[in-house]
Amino acid sequence: MEHIVTVQDAVTAFADFMEPTDAELDAIEQEMPLILAEVDLLDAQIITLDRTPTELDTRRTRRALARVLAERVALANRSTAASLPGGAA
């Protein structure tokens, strides 16, 4: 019979190498406007789940979607500009 044991160290151990690097934190910070726009879109969609959407709900969802798309374009432009030599886009 084999004994089943927990692997407590593997589950709860946090080493320094598991923390996000400065580059990863910078990438998250750069993507934060898009993340917040997606959260707003999700909030607008959640509001309409349990009821018939009103005109205000429809406008809120449309506005949030437009903001998400604009932030995606802005992020893509920033990423492209940062990766091209000479800053040319």
PDB file as gemmi writes it, atoms N, CA and C in Angstrom:
CRYST1    1.000    1.000    1.000  90.00  90.00  90.00 P 1                      
ATOM      1  N   MET A   1       0.838  -1.171   0.000  1.00  0.00           N  
ATOM      2  CA  MET A   1       0.000   0.000   0.000  1.00  0.00           C  
ATOM      3  C   MET A   1       0.887   1.239   0.000  1.00  0.00           C  
ATOM      4  N   GLU A   2       0.539   2.162  -0.875  1.00  0.00           N  
ATOM      5  CA  GLU A   2       1.290   3.407  -0.929  1.00  0.00           C  
ATOM      6  C   GLU A   2       0.561   4.469  -0.132  1.00  0.00           C  
ATOM      7  N   HIS A   3       1.323   5.252   0.572  1.00  0.00           N  
ATOM      8  CA  HIS A   3       0.734   6.335   1.352  1.00  0.00           C  
ATOM      9  C   HIS A   3       0.633   7.587   0.500  1.00  0.00           C  
ATOM     10  N   ILE A   4      -0.467   8.261   0.639  1.00  0.00           N  
ATOM     11  CA  ILE A   4      -0.655   9.521  -0.068  1.00  0.00           C  
ATOM     12  C   ILE A   4      -0.278  10.642   0.888  1.00  0.00           C  
ATOM     13  N   VAL A   5       0.664  11.457   0.468  1.00  0.00           N  
ATOM     14  CA  VAL A   5       1.121  12.565   1.314  1.00  0.00           C  
ATOM     15  C   VAL A   5       0.963  13.864   0.542  1.00  0.00           C  
ATOM     16  N   THR A   6       0.869  14.926   1.275  1.00  0.00           N  
ATOM     17  CA  THR A   6       0.765  16.230   0.629  1.00  0.00           C  
ATOM     18  C   THR A   6       2.147  16.760   0.301  1.00  0.00           C  
ATOM     19  N   VAL A   7       2.188  17.603  -0.660  1.00  0.00           N  
ATOM     20  CA  VAL A   7       3.438  18.240  -1.050  1.00  0.00           C  
ATOM     21  C   VAL A   7       3.322  19.696  -0.624  1.00  0.00           C  
ATOM     22  N   GLN A   8       3.372  19.920   0.658  1.00  0.00           N  
ATOM     23  CA  GLN A   8       3.135  21.244   1.216  1.00  0.00           C  
ATOM     24  C   GLN A   8       4.165  22.256   0.739  1.00  0.00           C  
ATOM     25  N   ASP A   9       5.418  21.871   0.660  1.00  0.00           N  
ATOM     26  CA  ASP A   9       6.444  22.818   0.250  1.00  0.00           C  
ATOM     27  C   ASP A   9       6.213  23.289  -1.187  1.00  0.00           C  
ATOM     28  N   ALA A  10       5.828  22.399  -2.057  1.00  0.00           N  
ATOM     29  CA  ALA A  10       5.622  22.770  -3.459  1.00  0.00           C  
ATOM     30  C   ALA A  10       4.413  23.682  -3.625  1.00  0.00           C  
ATOM     31  N   VAL A  11       3.437  23.538  -2.775  1.00  0.00           N  
ATOM     32  CA  VAL A  11       2.220  24.338  -2.901  1.00  0.00           C  
ATOM     33  C   VAL A  11       2.407  25.731  -2.316  1.00  0.00           C  
ATOM     34  N   THR A  12       3.060  25.827  -1.185  1.00  0.00           N  
ATOM     35  CA  THR A  12       3.129  27.105  -0.480  1.00  0.00           C  
ATOM     36  C   THR A  12       4.469  27.808  -0.606  1.00  0.00           C  
ATOM     37  N   ALA A  13       5.423  27.197  -1.258  1.00  0.00           N  
ATOM     38  CA  ALA A  13       6.740  27.822  -1.355  1.00  0.00           C  
ATOM     39  C   ALA A  13       6.718  28.949  -2.383  1.00  0.00           C  
ATOM     40  N   PHE A  14       7.265  30.080  -2.010  1.00  0.00           N  
ATOM     41  CA  PHE A  14       7.407  31.199  -2.927  1.00  0.00           C  
ATOM     42  C   PHE A  14       8.861  31.631  -2.903  1.00  0.00           C  
ATOM     43  N   ALA A  15       9.491  31.496  -4.021  1.00  0.00           N  
ATOM     44  CA  ALA A  15      10.885  31.889  -4.123  1.00  0.00           C  
ATOM     45  C   ALA A  15      10.969  33.223  -4.862  1.00  0.00           C  
ATOM     46  N   ASP A  16      12.132  33.847  -4.785  1.00  0.00           N  
ATOM     47  CA  ASP A  16      12.323  35.137  -5.438  1.00  0.00           C  
ATOM     48  C   ASP A  16      12.115  35.051  -6.937  1.00  0.00           C  
ATOM     49  N   PHE A  17      12.481  33.932  -7.531  1.00  0.00           N  
ATOM     50  CA  PHE A  17      12.356  33.810  -8.979  1.00  0.00           C  
ATOM     51  C   PHE A  17      10.900  33.709  -9.427  1.00  0.00           C  
ATOM     52  N   MET A  18       9.962  33.523  -8.515  1.00  0.00           N  
ATOM     53  CA  MET A  18       8.553  33.419  -8.865  1.00  0.00           C  
ATOM     54  C   MET A  18       7.881  34.787  -8.935  1.00  0.00           C  
ATOM     55  N   GLU A  19       8.539  35.816  -8.469  1.00  0.00           N  
ATOM     56  CA  GLU A  19       7.989  37.166  -8.516  1.00  0.00           C  
ATOM     57  C   GLU A  19       8.120  37.713  -9.932  1.00  0.00           C  
ATOM     58  N   PRO A  20       7.208  38.580 -10.351  1.00  0.00           N  
ATOM     59  CA  PRO A  20       7.330  39.161 -11.693  1.00  0.00           C  
ATOM     60  C   PRO A  20       8.568  40.042 -11.784  1.00  0.00           C  
ATOM     61  N   THR A  21       9.189  40.016 -12.935  1.00  0.00           N  
ATOM     62  CA  THR A  21      10.371  40.853 -13.164  1.00  0.00           C  
ATOM     63  C   THR A  21       9.928  42.283 -13.444  1.00  0.00           C  
ATOM     64  N   ASP A  22      10.897  43.181 -13.458  1.00  0.00           N  
ATOM     65  CA  ASP A  22      10.583  44.573 -13.769  1.00  0.00           C  
ATOM     66  C   ASP A  22      10.023  44.704 -15.180  1.00  0.00           C  
ATOM     67  N   ALA A  23      10.550  43.915 -16.111  1.00  0.00           N  
ATOM     68  CA  ALA A  23      10.051  43.955 -17.491  1.00  0.00           C  
ATOM     69  C   ALA A  23       8.599  43.480 -17.559  1.00  0.00           C  
ATOM     70  N   GLU A  24       8.259  42.442 -16.807  1.00  0.00           N  
ATOM     71  CA  GLU A  24       6.880  41.949 -16.784  1.00  0.00           C  
ATOM     72  C   GLU A  24       5.941  42.976 -16.156  1.00  0.00           C  
ATOM     73  N   LEU A  25       6.386  43.624 -15.093  1.00  0.00           N  
ATOM     74  CA  LEU A  25       5.570  44.662 -14.467  1.00  0.00           C  
ATOM     75  C   LEU A  25       5.373  45.856 -15.402  1.00  0.00           C  
ATOM     76  N   ASP A  26       6.417  46.206 -16.157  1.00  0.00           N  
ATOM     77  CA  ASP A  26       6.290  47.289 -17.132  1.00  0.00           C  
ATOM     78  C   ASP A  26       5.303  46.920 -18.237  1.00  0.00           C  
ATOM     79  N   ALA A  27       5.330  45.657 -18.675  1.00  0.00           N  
ATOM     80  CA  ALA A  27       4.393  45.204 -19.711  1.00  0.00           C  
ATOM     81  C   ALA A  27       2.958  45.256 -19.196  1.00  0.00           C  
ATOM     82  N   ILE A  28       2.747  44.860 -17.954  1.00  0.00           N  
ATOM     83  CA  ILE A  28       1.410  44.920 -17.354  1.00  0.00           C  
ATOM     84  C   ILE A  28       0.957  46.369 -17.254  1.00  0.00           C  
ATOM     85  N   GLU A  29       1.853  47.248 -16.846  1.00  0.00           N  
ATOM     86  CA  GLU A  29       1.523  48.666 -16.733  1.00  0.00           C  
ATOM     87  C   GLU A  29       1.161  49.257 -18.096  1.00  0.00           C  
ATOM     88  N   GLN A  30       1.865  48.826 -19.133  1.00  0.00           N  
ATOM     89  CA  GLN A  30       1.573  49.317 -20.483  1.00  0.00           C  
ATOM     90  C   GLN A  30       0.210  48.816 -20.961  1.00  0.00           C  
ATOM     91  N   GLU A  31      -0.184  47.617 -20.558  1.00  0.00           N  
ATOM     92  CA  GLU A  31      -1.463  47.037 -20.976  1.00  0.00           C  
ATOM     93  C   GLU A  31      -2.631  47.427 -20.070  1.00  0.00           C  
ATOM     94  N   MET A  32      -2.364  48.131 -18.991  1.00  0.00           N  
ATOM     95  CA  MET A  32      -3.410  48.446 -18.015  1.00  0.00           C  
ATOM     96  C   MET A  32      -4.592  49.222 -18.611  1.00  0.00           C  
ATOM     97  N   PRO A  33      -4.400  50.208 -19.499  1.00  0.00           N  
ATOM     98  CA  PRO A  33      -5.588  50.871 -20.072  1.00  0.00           C  
ATOM     99  C   PRO A  33      -6.494  49.901 -20.820  1.00  0.00           C  
ATOM    100  N   LEU A  34      -5.920  48.945 -21.534  1.00  0.00           N  
ATOM    101  CA  LEU A  34      -6.725  47.947 -22.235  1.00  0.00           C  
ATOM    102  C   LEU A  34      -7.439  47.038 -21.244  1.00  0.00           C  
ATOM    103  N   ILE A  35      -6.759  46.645 -20.199  1.00  0.00           N  
ATOM    104  CA  ILE A  35      -7.367  45.773 -19.185  1.00  0.00           C  
ATOM    105  C   ILE A  35      -8.559  46.473 -18.540  1.00  0.00           C  
ATOM    106  N   LEU A  36      -8.395  47.740 -18.193  1.00  0.00           N  
ATOM    107  CA  LEU A  36      -9.495  48.489 -17.574  1.00  0.00           C  
ATOM    108  C   LEU A  36     -10.657  48.678 -18.545  1.00  0.00           C  
ATOM    109  N   ALA A  37     -10.355  48.891 -19.819  1.00  0.00           N  
ATOM    110  CA  ALA A  37     -11.420  49.026 -20.817  1.00  0.00           C  
ATOM    111  C   ALA A  37     -12.181  47.712 -20.964  1.00  0.00           C  
ATOM    112  N   GLU A  38     -11.474  46.593 -20.924  1.00  0.00           N  
ATOM    113  CA  GLU A  38     -12.136  45.290 -21.020  1.00  0.00           C  
ATOM    114  C   GLU A  38     -12.993  45.015 -19.790  1.00  0.00           C  
ATOM    115  N   VAL A  39     -12.548  45.468 -18.630  1.00  0.00           N  
ATOM    116  CA  VAL A  39     -13.351  45.316 -17.414  1.00  0.00           C  
ATOM    117  C   VAL A  39     -14.633  46.130 -17.528  1.00  0.00           C  
ATOM    118  N   ASP A  40     -14.533  47.343 -18.060  1.00  0.00           N  
ATOM    119  CA  ASP A  40     -15.736  48.170 -18.260  1.00  0.00           C  
ATOM    120  C   ASP A  40     -16.701  47.512 -19.234  1.00  0.00           C  
ATOM    121  N   LEU A  41     -16.180  46.921 -20.301  1.00  0.00           N  
ATOM    122  CA  LEU A  41     -17.034  46.221 -21.265  1.00  0.00           C  
ATOM    123  C   LEU A  41     -17.715  45.031 -20.597  1.00  0.00           C  
ATOM    124  N   LEU A  42     -16.973  44.291 -19.821  1.00  0.00           N  
ATOM    125  CA  LEU A  42     -17.546  43.143 -19.120  1.00  0.00           C  
ATOM    126  C   LEU A  42     -18.626  43.584 -18.142  1.00  0.00           C  
ATOM    127  N   ASP A  43     -18.389  44.676 -17.434  1.00  0.00           N  
ATOM    128  CA  ASP A  43     -19.411  45.207 -16.522  1.00  0.00           C  
ATOM    129  C   ASP A  43     -20.684  45.577 -17.275  1.00  0.00           C  
ATOM    130  N   ALA A  44     -20.527  46.222 -18.433  1.00  0.00           N  
ATOM    131  CA  ALA A  44     -21.694  46.616 -19.223  1.00  0.00           C  
ATOM    132  C   ALA A  44     -22.449  45.388 -19.722  1.00  0.00           C  
ATOM    133  N   GLN A  45     -21.727  44.346 -20.074  1.00  0.00           N  
ATOM    134  CA  GLN A  45     -22.383  43.128 -20.539  1.00  0.00           C  
ATOM    135  C   GLN A  45     -23.064  42.380 -19.395  1.00  0.00           C  
ATOM    136  N   ILE A  46     -22.460  42.374 -18.239  1.00  0.00           N  
ATOM    137  CA  ILE A  46     -23.040  41.684 -17.082  1.00  0.00           C  
ATOM    138  C   ILE A  46     -24.357  42.341 -16.666  1.00  0.00           C  
ATOM    139  N   ILE A  47     -24.406  43.655 -16.748  1.00  0.00           N  
ATOM    140  CA  ILE A  47     -25.618  44.376 -16.358  1.00  0.00           C  
ATOM    141  C   ILE A  47     -26.823  43.891 -17.153  1.00  0.00           C  
ATOM    142  N   THR A  48     -26.609  43.543 -18.416  1.00  0.00           N  
ATOM    143  CA  THR A  48     -27.724  43.174 -19.288  1.00  0.00           C  
ATOM    144  C   THR A  48     -28.054  41.688 -19.253  1.00  0.00           C  
ATOM    145  N   LEU A  49     -27.398  40.915 -18.431  1.00  0.00           N  
ATOM    146  CA  LEU A  49     -27.641  39.467 -18.408  1.00  0.00           C  
ATOM    147  C   LEU A  49     -29.027  39.098 -17.896  1.00  0.00           C  
ATOM    148  N   ASP A  50     -29.510  39.781 -16.892  1.00  0.00           N  
ATOM    149  CA  ASP A  50     -30.755  39.358 -16.248  1.00  0.00           C  
ATOM    150  C   ASP A  50     -31.953  40.237 -16.591  1.00  0.00           C  
ATOM    151  N   ARG A  51     -31.795  41.088 -17.598  1.00  0.00           N  
ATOM    152  CA  ARG A  51     -32.914  41.934 -17.990  1.00  0.00           C  
ATOM    153  C   ARG A  51     -32.787  42.302 -19.460  1.00  0.00           C  
ATOM    154  N   THR A  52     -33.853  42.829 -19.994  1.00  0.00           N  
ATOM    155  CA  THR A  52     -33.830  43.313 -21.366  1.00  0.00           C  
ATOM    156  C   THR A  52     -33.031  44.608 -21.397  1.00  0.00           C  
ATOM    157  N   PRO A  53     -32.041  44.699 -22.283  1.00  0.00           N  
ATOM    158  CA  PRO A  53     -31.210  45.914 -22.312  1.00  0.00           C  
ATOM    159  C   PRO A  53     -32.019  47.154 -22.694  1.00  0.00           C  
ATOM    160  N   THR A  54     -31.819  48.209 -21.955  1.00  0.00           N  
ATOM    161  CA  THR A  54     -32.450  49.483 -22.279  1.00  0.00           C  
ATOM    162  C   THR A  54     -31.567  50.214 -23.282  1.00  0.00           C  
ATOM    163  N   GLU A  55     -32.022  51.338 -23.748  1.00  0.00           N  
ATOM    164  CA  GLU A  55     -31.228  52.148 -24.673  1.00  0.00           C  
ATOM    165  C   GLU A  55     -29.922  52.587 -24.004  1.00  0.00           C  
ATOM    166  N   LEU A  56     -29.998  52.919 -22.736  1.00  0.00           N  
ATOM    167  CA  LEU A  56     -28.799  53.313 -21.992  1.00  0.00           C  
ATOM    168  C   LEU A  56     -27.815  52.151 -21.906  1.00  0.00           C  
ATOM    169  N   ASP A  57     -28.305  50.949 -21.648  1.00  0.00           N  
ATOM    170  CA  ASP A  57     -27.437  49.770 -21.595  1.00  0.00           C  
ATOM    171  C   ASP A  57     -26.759  49.528 -22.941  1.00  0.00           C  
ATOM    172  N   THR A  58     -27.516  49.688 -24.008  1.00  0.00           N  
ATOM    173  CA  THR A  58     -26.968  49.485 -25.342  1.00  0.00           C  
ATOM    174  C   THR A  58     -25.880  50.505 -25.641  1.00  0.00           C  
ATOM    175  N   ARG A  59     -26.125  51.761 -25.295  1.00  0.00           N  
ATOM    176  CA  ARG A  59     -25.111  52.800 -25.507  1.00  0.00           C  
ATOM    177  C   ARG A  59     -23.874  52.551 -24.662  1.00  0.00           C  
ATOM    178  N   ARG A  60     -24.081  52.133 -23.416  1.00  0.00           N  
ATOM    179  CA  ARG A  60     -22.958  51.857 -22.522  1.00  0.00           C  
ATOM    180  C   ARG A  60     -22.099  50.726 -23.080  1.00  0.00           C  
ATOM    181  N   THR A  61     -22.742  49.665 -23.582  1.00  0.00           N  
ATOM    182  CA  THR A  61     -22.007  48.533 -24.145  1.00  0.00           C  
ATOM    183  C   THR A  61     -21.266  48.951 -25.410  1.00  0.00           C  
ATOM    184  N   ARG A  62     -21.926  49.710 -26.268  1.00  0.00           N  
ATOM    185  CA  ARG A  62     -21.305  50.173 -27.509  1.00  0.00           C  
ATOM    186  C   ARG A  62     -20.105  51.075 -27.217  1.00  0.00           C  
ATOM    187  N   ARG A  63     -20.257  51.966 -26.260  1.00  0.00           N  
ATOM    188  CA  ARG A  63     -19.177  52.873 -25.880  1.00  0.00           C  
ATOM    189  C   ARG A  63     -17.995  52.098 -25.288  1.00  0.00           C  
ATOM    190  N   ALA A  64     -18.295  51.108 -24.458  1.00  0.00           N  
ATOM    191  CA  ALA A  64     -17.237  50.299 -23.856  1.00  0.00           C  
ATOM    192  C   ALA A  64     -16.499  49.485 -24.912  1.00  0.00           C  
ATOM    193  N   LEU A  65     -17.230  48.940 -25.879  1.00  0.00           N  
ATOM    194  CA  LEU A  65     -16.600  48.193 -26.956  1.00  0.00           C  
ATOM    195  C   LEU A  65     -15.711  49.095 -27.804  1.00  0.00           C  
ATOM    196  N   ALA A  66     -16.180  50.296 -28.080  1.00  0.00           N  
ATOM    197  CA  ALA A  66     -15.366  51.244 -28.848  1.00  0.00           C  
ATOM    198  C   ALA A  66     -14.087  51.592 -28.102  1.00  0.00           C  
ATOM    199  N   ARG A  67     -14.193  51.726 -26.781  1.00  0.00           N  
ATOM    200  CA  ARG A  67     -13.005  52.033 -25.980  1.00  0.00           C  
ATOM    201  C   ARG A  67     -12.025  50.875 -26.000  1.00  0.00           C  
ATOM    202  N   VAL A  68     -12.528  49.633 -25.919  1.00  0.00           N  
ATOM    203  CA  VAL A  68     -11.650  48.459 -25.983  1.00  0.00           C  
ATOM    204  C   VAL A  68     -10.926  48.428 -27.316  1.00  0.00           C  
ATOM    205  N   LEU A  69     -11.647  48.646 -28.393  1.00  0.00           N  
ATOM    206  CA  LEU A  69     -11.018  48.620 -29.713  1.00  0.00           C  
ATOM    207  C   LEU A  69      -9.979  49.729 -29.853  1.00  0.00           C  
ATOM    208  N   ALA A  70     -10.278  50.908 -29.352  1.00  0.00           N  
ATOM    209  CA  ALA A  70      -9.318  52.016 -29.410  1.00  0.00           C  
ATOM    210  C   ALA A  70      -8.067  51.706 -28.598  1.00  0.00           C  
ATOM    211  N   GLU A  71      -8.238  51.106 -27.425  1.00  0.00           N  
ATOM    212  CA  GLU A  71      -7.088  50.768 -26.590  1.00  0.00           C  
ATOM    213  C   GLU A  71      -6.246  49.663 -27.231  1.00  0.00           C  
ATOM    214  N   ARG A  72      -6.905  48.723 -27.921  1.00  0.00           N  
ATOM    215  CA  ARG A  72      -6.151  47.684 -28.628  1.00  0.00           C  
ATOM    216  C   ARG A  72      -5.309  48.285 -29.737  1.00  0.00           C  
ATOM    217  N   VAL A  73      -5.878  49.226 -30.467  1.00  0.00           N  
ATOM    218  CA  VAL A  73      -5.122  49.894 -31.532  1.00  0.00           C  
ATOM    219  C   VAL A  73      -3.953  50.673 -30.937  1.00  0.00           C  
ATOM    220  N   ALA A  74      -4.211  51.397 -29.861  1.00  0.00           N  
ATOM    221  CA  ALA A  74      -3.156  52.181 -29.221  1.00  0.00           C  
ATOM    222  C   ALA A  74      -2.034  51.272 -28.704  1.00  0.00           C  
ATOM    223  N   LEU A  75      -2.401  50.157 -28.112  1.00  0.00           N  
ATOM    224  CA  LEU A  75      -1.392  49.226 -27.603  1.00  0.00           C  
ATOM    225  C   LEU A  75      -0.594  48.620 -28.750  1.00  0.00           C  
ATOM    226  N   ALA A  76      -1.267  48.262 -29.826  1.00  0.00           N  
ATOM    227  CA  ALA A  76      -0.565  47.704 -30.980  1.00  0.00           C  
ATOM    228  C   ALA A  76       0.395  48.735 -31.573  1.00  0.00           C  
ATOM    229  N   ASN A  77      -0.039  49.976 -31.632  1.00  0.00           N  
ATOM    230  CA  ASN A  77       0.835  51.031 -32.158  1.00  0.00           C  
ATOM    231  C   ASN A  77       2.037  51.262 -31.251  1.00  0.00           C  
ATOM    232  N   ARG A  78       1.818  51.241 -29.945  1.00  0.00           N  
ATOM    233  CA  ARG A  78       2.940  51.416 -29.016  1.00  0.00           C  
ATOM    234  C   ARG A  78       3.910  50.249 -29.123  1.00  0.00           C  
ATOM    235  N   SER A  79       3.383  49.040 -29.252  1.00  0.00           N  
ATOM    236  CA  SER A  79       4.237  47.858 -29.343  1.00  0.00           C  
ATOM    237  C   SER A  79       5.036  47.862 -30.641  1.00  0.00           C  
ATOM    238  N   THR A  80       4.395  48.258 -31.735  1.00  0.00           N  
ATOM    239  CA  THR A  80       5.073  48.298 -33.019  1.00  0.00           C  
ATOM    240  C   THR A  80       6.138  49.383 -33.025  1.00  0.00           C  
ATOM    241  N   ALA A  81       5.815  50.542 -32.495  1.00  0.00           N  
ATOM    242  CA  ALA A  81       6.775  51.652 -32.463  1.00  0.00           C  
ATOM    243  C   ALA A  81       7.981  51.299 -31.595  1.00  0.00           C  
ATOM    244  N   ALA A  82       7.755  50.568 -30.517  1.00  0.00           N  
ATOM    245  CA  ALA A  82       8.853  50.200 -29.629  1.00  0.00           C  
ATOM    246  C   ALA A  82       9.745  49.130 -30.245  1.00  0.00           C  
ATOM    247  N   SER A  83       9.192  48.298 -31.132  1.00  0.00           N  
ATOM    248  CA  SER A  83       9.978  47.187 -31.670  1.00  0.00           C  
ATOM    249  C   SER A  83      10.715  47.542 -32.954  1.00  0.00           C  
ATOM    250  N   LEU A  84      10.311  48.625 -33.632  1.00  0.00           N  
ATOM    251  CA  LEU A  84      10.970  48.994 -34.885  1.00  0.00           C  
ATOM    252  C   LEU A  84      12.201  49.849 -34.599  1.00  0.00           C  
ATOM    253  N   PRO A  85      13.295  49.609 -35.322  1.00  0.00           N  
ATOM    254  CA  PRO A  85      14.484  50.432 -35.126  1.00  0.00           C  
ATOM    255  C   PRO A  85      14.251  51.839 -35.661  1.00  0.00           C  
ATOM    256  N   GLY A  86      14.784  52.800 -34.988  1.00  0.00           N  
ATOM    257  CA  GLY A  86      14.665  54.182 -35.421  1.00  0.00           C  
ATOM    258  C   GLY A  86      13.345  54.818 -35.055  1.00  0.00           C  
ATOM    259  N   GLY A  87      12.450  54.095 -34.420  1.00  0.00           N  
ATOM    260  CA  GLY A  87      11.189  54.653 -33.995  1.00  0.00           C  
ATOM    261  C   GLY A  87      10.201  54.846 -35.126  1.00  0.00           C  
ATOM    262  N   ALA A  88      10.520  54.337 -36.325  1.00  0.00           N  
ATOM    263  CA  ALA A  88       9.601  54.494 -37.439  1.00  0.00           C  
ATOM    264  C   ALA A  88       8.468  53.482 -37.324  1.00  0.00           C  
ATOM    265  N   ALA A  89       7.264  53.929 -37.590  1.00  0.00           N  
ATOM    266  CA  ALA A  89       6.126  53.017 -37.513  1.00  0.00           C  
ATOM    267  C   ALA A  89       5.547  52.740 -38.872  1.00  0.00           C  
TER     268      ALA A  89                                                      
END                                                                             
